[in-house]
């Protein structure tokens, strides 16, 4: 099973800045990488994952979207979402 977690962000996004330390804590606790991608600089992702807001976290398993979490996600909710696929 191939688990990938993307965090879509953009420059100047206050929610994105708030999400970053949460992502770092969850990544360290669960030992999974969370990849930051600037959605504005990589517009192909906007279409591919139908992004509407930043921050958005997309959890993929074997290239299939399993979860899409929009807005600031608290640590407990993010950990619970990821644990389902570990």
GIMO-V248513 format. One record per residue. N is the residue number from 1. RES is the residue in three letters. PHI is phi in whole degrees, -180 to 180 (999 if undefined). D_CENTER is the distance of its C-alpha to the mean C-alpha in Angstrom with 2 decimals. Layout:
n=N res=RES phi=PHI d_center=D_CENTER
n=N res=RES phi=PHI d_center=D_CENTER
This chain:
n=1 res=UNK phi=999 d_center=18.10
n=2 res=UNK phi=-106 d_center=15.44
n=3 res=UNK phi=-101 d_center=11.95
n=4 res=UNK phi=-130 d_center=9.11
n=5 res=UNK phi=-124 d_center=5.41
n=6 res=UNK phi=-107 d_center=4.02
n=7 res=UNK phi=-116 d_center=3.02
n=8 res=UNK phi=-90 d_center=6.03
n=9 res=UNK phi=-137 d_center=8.77
n=10 res=UNK phi=-155 d_center=12.54
n=11 res=UNK phi=-61 d_center=15.59
n=12 res=UNK phi=83 d_center=17.20
n=13 res=UNK phi=-84 d_center=14.42
n=14 res=UNK phi=-65 d_center=15.38
n=15 res=UNK phi=-63 d_center=12.46
n=16 res=UNK phi=-64 d_center=10.16
n=17 res=UNK phi=-65 d_center=12.79
n=18 res=UNK phi=-70 d_center=12.84
n=19 res=UNK phi=-72 d_center=9.19
n=20 res=UNK phi=-55 d_center=9.74
n=21 res=UNK phi=-66 d_center=12.40
n=22 res=UNK phi=-64 d_center=10.73
n=23 res=UNK phi=-60 d_center=8.00
n=24 res=UNK phi=-63 d_center=11.21
n=25 res=UNK phi=-63 d_center=13.14
n=26 res=UNK phi=-67 d_center=11.04
n=27 res=UNK phi=-59 d_center=10.78
n=28 res=UNK phi=-68 d_center=14.52
n=29 res=UNK phi=-67 d_center=15.49
n=30 res=UNK phi=-98 d_center=14.17
n=31 res=UNK phi=58 d_center=14.81
n=32 res=UNK phi=-130 d_center=11.72
n=33 res=UNK phi=-77 d_center=10.11
n=34 res=UNK phi=-118 d_center=6.57
n=35 res=UNK phi=-91 d_center=7.28
n=36 res=UNK phi=-83 d_center=7.45
n=37 res=UNK phi=-134 d_center=8.89
n=38 res=UNK phi=-77 d_center=11.32
n=39 res=UNK phi=-66 d_center=11.47
n=40 res=UNK phi=-69 d_center=15.09
n=41 res=UNK phi=-80 d_center=16.22
n=42 res=UNK phi=-131 d_center=14.76
n=43 res=UNK phi=-64 d_center=15.85
n=44 res=UNK phi=-61 d_center=16.01
n=45 res=UNK phi=-71 d_center=12.30
n=46 res=UNK phi=-60 d_center=13.15
n=47 res=UNK phi=-70 d_center=15.82
n=48 res=UNK phi=-61 d_center=14.35
n=49 res=UNK phi=-107 d_center=11.44
n=50 res=UNK phi=51 d_center=13.48
n=51 res=UNK phi=-73 d_center=11.29
n=52 res=UNK phi=-115 d_center=13.32
n=53 res=UNK phi=-142 d_center=11.80
n=54 res=UNK phi=-122 d_center=9.69
n=55 res=UNK phi=-78 d_center=7.56
n=56 res=UNK phi=-134 d_center=5.48
n=57 res=UNK phi=-111 d_center=2.34
n=58 res=UNK phi=-118 d_center=4.63
n=59 res=UNK phi=-107 d_center=6.60
n=60 res=UNK phi=-117 d_center=9.73
n=61 res=UNK phi=-125 d_center=13.06
n=62 res=UNK phi=51 d_center=15.79
n=63 res=UNK phi=65 d_center=14.16
n=64 res=UNK phi=-109 d_center=14.11
n=65 res=UNK phi=-68 d_center=11.33
n=66 res=UNK phi=-103 d_center=11.63
n=67 res=UNK phi=-144 d_center=9.20
n=68 res=UNK phi=-134 d_center=7.71
n=69 res=UNK phi=-112 d_center=7.15
n=70 res=UNK phi=-103 d_center=8.61
n=71 res=UNK phi=84 d_center=9.90
n=72 res=UNK phi=-73 d_center=9.97
n=73 res=UNK phi=-112 d_center=9.24
n=74 res=UNK phi=-72 d_center=11.92
n=75 res=UNK phi=-52 d_center=12.02
n=76 res=UNK phi=-61 d_center=14.13
n=77 res=UNK phi=-67 d_center=12.13
n=78 res=UNK phi=-67 d_center=8.88
n=79 res=UNK phi=-60 d_center=11.41
n=80 res=UNK phi=-61 d_center=13.28
n=81 res=UNK phi=-63 d_center=10.67
n=82 res=UNK phi=-74 d_center=10.06
n=83 res=UNK phi=-57 d_center=13.82
n=84 res=UNK phi=-59 d_center=14.87
n=85 res=UNK phi=-115 d_center=14.06
n=86 res=UNK phi=-89 d_center=15.48
